[in-house]
Amino acid sequence: MRVGVNILTLEPGYDEEDVYLRNVLIKMREIQPDTDFSLFTDANNHASFAGWDRVFVGKQGPDDGAPVEKTLDRAAKHAQVDIVFTPLQTSGMVSVVPVVPYALDLSFLEKAGKAGGWRTPPLVRDMKRVSGRAQVFVTPSEYVRKQLLAHLAVPMDRVVVAPPGADPALETENATIAEQPYLITLGDTRHRGHLSFLLDAFQRLKDEIPHNLVVLGRPDHTEPEDWGSRVLRIHRCPIPQMAGLLRHSDAFVCTSLHEGACITILEAMRGGARVITPRVGGIPEIAGNYPVYYNHESVASLMQAIRRTLDENPEERSRQIVFSRRRAAEFTWENCAWRTLAAFKRAGN
């Protein structure tokens, strides 16, 4: 089988979709080398996927001799793929071969629905047309699977749930590059709209705790010009440094309201951090009872969760971290890859 992978608009850097695609592609190629992959790239991400068979989609291609096509359909024809693995949002760009859409969360549909009022928004209509012709979808959790049914009426038997993993290297012992004590939050700030919520709670707690706040993730134009005192902003760091940051933090704080894949939660758990998170999306399904949960509508609730975590006795903290690591280790990229390959096989039949 030859699989096309649509990565148009994907921006390299620490972001859940980037982490997801790179890991699942590498594992699929490892465990099933007779499956060929052709990546459809653009100017933002073409160079970062060197070593893969690539077709550049755009008007003017790179200087590395890669084929250039103007549209995704033309790229699929050029690569002679059997199916295209594509984000749900851009799956309508492919019409010449079957598609296998994946959705890490459906927040974009929820926003479109609110904006549309009583009318069905164009985006939702387009996604329903796509869902009518796609034979199989891939999601990271049962939560997203149910959301596909609720928003697009996708039958649950057409959805393959392939939970993501977390890099085992996060369990290695590494020194931290941040001054202790500190709290940490991970992720692309563009998809963490509730980050201001954490900053508010942190500012209110400053006189109570000596901690700094580490914010790790790709920069974005929506970020504040001044993060304030005692905030360390890190745009990107390798896995060993991330492992050190997580392991030596006093708590990892998740601020996302739309967690379908929970990749950063799994990374924090496997890295040995004590996790504080809202009980939203697929988090309870993936993380179970191991995090400290807070009410995402209450800054006071988040502040109390931070206080409770920092006040834990060392034995309880160590026990919860051990259990969290065991839980996170149950989720592997290899298993995610096998389930995704099974979805490809269903779509190709």
VENCOR-V370093 format. One record per residue. N is the residue number from 1. RES is the residue in one small letter. NEAR is the number of other ideal C-beta (glycine too) atoms within 8 Angstrom. Layout:
n=N res=RES near=NEAR
n=N res=RES near=NEAR
This chain:
n=1 res=m near=9
n=2 res=r near=11
n=3 res=v near=14
n=4 res=g near=16
n=5 res=v near=13
n=6 res=n near=14
n=7 res=i near=12
n=8 res=l near=11
n=9 res=t near=7
n=10 res=l near=10
n=11 res=e near=9
n=12 res=p near=7
n=13 res=g near=9
n=14 res=y near=12
n=15 res=d near=12
n=16 res=e near=12
n=17 res=e near=9
n=18 res=d near=12
n=19 res=v near=11
n=20 res=y near=13
n=21 res=l near=11
n=22 res=r near=8
n=23 res=n near=13
n=24 res=v near=14
n=25 res=l near=11
n=26 res=i near=9
n=27 res=k near=12
n=28 res=m near=13
n=29 res=r near=10
n=30 res=e near=8
n=31 res=i near=10
n=32 res=q near=9
n=33 res=p near=6
n=34 res=d near=4
n=35 res=t near=12
n=36 res=d near=8
n=37 res=f near=13
n=38 res=s near=14
n=39 res=l near=12
n=40 res=f near=16
n=41 res=t near=13
n=42 res=d near=11
n=43 res=a near=6
n=44 res=n near=8
n=45 res=n near=12
n=46 res=h near=12
n=47 res=a near=6
n=48 res=s near=6
n=49 res=f near=11
n=50 res=a near=6
n=51 res=g near=3
n=52 res=w near=9
n=53 res=d near=8
n=54 res=r near=12
n=55 res=v near=15
n=56 res=f near=13
n=57 res=v near=13
n=58 res=g near=9
n=59 res=k near=3
n=60 res=q near=4
n=61 res=g near=7
n=62 res=p near=8
n=63 res=d near=3
n=64 res=d near=5
n=65 res=g near=3
n=66 res=a near=11
n=67 res=p near=10
n=68 res=v near=10
n=69 res=e near=11
n=70 res=k near=7
n=71 res=t near=8
n=72 res=l near=14
n=73 res=d near=10
n=74 res=r near=9
n=75 res=a near=14
n=76 res=a near=14
n=77 res=k near=8
n=78 res=h near=9
n=79 res=a near=13
n=80 res=q near=5
n=81 res=v near=11
n=82 res=d near=8
n=83 res=i near=14
n=84 res=v near=17
n=85 res=f near=13
n=86 res=t near=14
n=87 res=p near=10
n=88 res=l near=12
n=89 res=q near=6
n=90 res=t near=11
n=91 res=s near=15
n=92 res=g near=8
n=93 res=m near=10
n=94 res=v near=13
n=95 res=s near=3
n=96 res=v near=6
n=97 res=v near=10
n=98 res=p near=11
n=99 res=v near=14
n=100 res=v near=15
n=101 res=p near=13
n=102 res=y near=12
n=103 res=a near=13
n=104 res=l near=11
n=105 res=d near=11
n=106 res=l near=13
n=107 res=s near=8
n=108 res=f near=8
n=109 res=l near=12
n=110 res=e near=10
n=111 res=k near=8
n=112 res=a near=11
n=113 res=g near=10
n=114 res=k near=7
n=115 res=a near=7
n=116 res=g near=10
n=117 res=g near=5
n=118 res=w near=3
n=119 res=r near=5
n=120 res=t near=5
n=121 res=p near=10
n=122 res=p near=5
n=123 res=l near=9
n=124 res=v near=14
n=125 res=r near=9
n=126 res=d near=9
n=127 res=m near=15
n=128 res=k near=10
n=129 res=r near=9
n=130 res=v near=13
n=131 res=s near=13
n=132 res=g near=6
n=133 res=r near=8
n=134 res=a near=14
n=135 res=q near=7
n=136 res=v near=11
n=137 res=f near=16
n=138 res=v near=14
n=139 res=t near=15
n=140 res=p near=15
n=141 res=s near=15
n=142 res=e near=8
n=143 res=y near=10
n=144 res=v near=16
n=145 res=r near=12
n=146 res=k near=9
n=147 res=q near=11
n=148 res=l near=15
n=149 res=l near=11
n=150 res=a near=5
n=151 res=h near=12
n=152 res=l near=10
n=153 res=a near=7
n=154 res=v near=10
n=155 res=p near=7
n=156 res=m near=8
n=157 res=d near=4
n=158 res=r near=9
n=159 res=v near=13
n=160 res=v near=12
n=161 res=v near=10
n=162 res=a near=14
n=163 res=p near=10
n=164 res=p near=16
n=165 res=g near=12
n=166 res=a near=13
n=167 res=d near=9
n=168 res=p near=7
n=169 res=a near=8
n=170 res=l near=14
n=171 res=e near=9
n=172 res=t near=7
n=173 res=e near=4
n=174 res=n near=9
n=175 res=a near=5
n=176 res=t near=10
n=177 res=i near=8
n=178 res=a near=12
n=179 res=e near=5
n=180 res=q near=7
n=181 res=p near=7
n=182 res=y near=13
n=183 res=l near=14
n=184 res=i near=16
n=185 res=t near=16
n=186 res=l near=11
n=187 res=g near=13
n=188 res=d near=12
n=189 res=t near=13
n=190 res=r near=7
n=191 res=h near=10
n=192 res=r near=12
n=193 res=g near=6
n=194 res=h near=11
n=195 res=l near=11
n=196 res=s near=7
n=197 res=f near=11
n=198 res=l near=13
n=199 res=l near=13
n=200 res=d near=9
n=201 res=a near=12
n=202 res=f near=11
n=203 res=q near=8
n=204 res=r near=8
n=205 res=l near=12
n=206 res=k near=8
n=207 res=d near=3
n=208 res=e near=5
n=209 res=i near=8
n=210 res=p near=3
n=211 res=h near=11
n=212 res=n near=11
n=213 res=l near=14
n=214 res=v near=14
n=215 res=v near=13
n=216 res=l near=14
n=217 res=g near=14
n=218 res=r near=12
n=219 res=p near=7
n=220 res=d near=8
n=221 res=h near=3
n=222 res=t near=5
n=223 res=e near=8
n=224 res=p near=6
n=225 res=e near=3
n=226 res=d near=4
n=227 res=w near=8
n=228 res=g near=8
n=229 res=s near=3
n=230 res=r near=7
n=231 res=v near=12
n=232 res=l near=10
n=233 res=r near=7
n=234 res=i near=11
n=235 res=h near=9
n=236 res=r near=8
n=237 res=c near=8
n=238 res=p near=5
n=239 res=i near=8
n=240 res=p near=9
n=241 res=q near=10
n=242 res=m near=14
n=243 res=a near=15
n=244 res=g near=12
n=245 res=l near=17
n=246 res=l near=15
n=247 res=r near=12
n=248 res=h near=9
n=249 res=s near=14
n=250 res=d near=10
n=251 res=a near=14
n=252 res=f near=15
n=253 res=v near=12
n=254 res=c near=15
n=255 res=t near=11
n=256 res=s near=13
n=257 res=l near=11
n=258 res=h near=11
n=259 res=e near=14
n=260 res=g near=16
n=261 res=a near=13
n=262 res=c near=15
n=263 res=i near=12
n=264 res=t near=11
n=265 res=i near=15
n=266 res=l near=15
n=267 res=e near=15
n=268 res=a near=13
n=269 res=m near=15
n=270 res=r near=14
n=271 res=g near=15
n=272 res=g near=10
n=273 res=a near=13
n=274 res=r near=14
n=275 res=v near=15
n=276 res=i near=15
n=277 res=t near=14
n=278 res=p near=13
n=279 res=r near=7
n=280 res=v near=9
n=281 res=g near=12
n=282 res=g near=14
n=283 res=i near=15
n=284 res=p near=7
n=285 res=e near=8
n=286 res=i near=12
n=287 res=a near=15
n=288 res=g near=6
n=289 res=n near=3
n=290 res=y near=10
n=291 res=p near=12
n=292 res=v near=11
n=293 res=y near=8
n=294 res=y near=12
n=295 res=n near=7
n=296 res=h near=10
n=297 res=e near=4
n=298 res=s near=8
n=299 res=v near=9
n=300 res=a near=6
n=301 res=s near=10
n=302 res=l near=15
n=303 res=m near=11
n=304 res=q near=9
n=305 res=a near=12
n=306 res=i near=15
n=307 res=r near=10
n=308 res=r near=9
n=309 res=t near=12
n=310 res=l near=10
n=311 res=d near=5
n=312 res=e near=10
n=313 res=n near=5
n=314 res=p near=6
n=315 res=e near=6
n=316 res=e near=8
n=317 res=r near=10
n=318 res=s near=8
n=319 res=r near=8
n=320 res=q near=11
n=321 res=i near=11
n=322 res=v near=8
n=323 res=f near=9
n=324 res=s near=15
n=325 res=r near=12
n=326 res=r near=8
n=327 res=r near=11
n=328 res=a near=12
n=329 res=a near=9
n=330 res=e near=6
n=331 res=f near=12
n=332 res=t near=8
n=333 res=w near=11
n=334 res=e near=9
n=335 res=n near=11
n=336 res=c near=17
n=337 res=a near=15
n=338 res=w near=9
n=339 res=r near=12
n=340 res=t near=15
n=341 res=l near=12
n=342 res=a near=9
n=343 res=a near=14
n=344 res=f near=14
n=345 res=k near=9
n=346 res=r near=10
n=347 res=a near=13
n=348 res=g near=9
n=349 res=n near=4
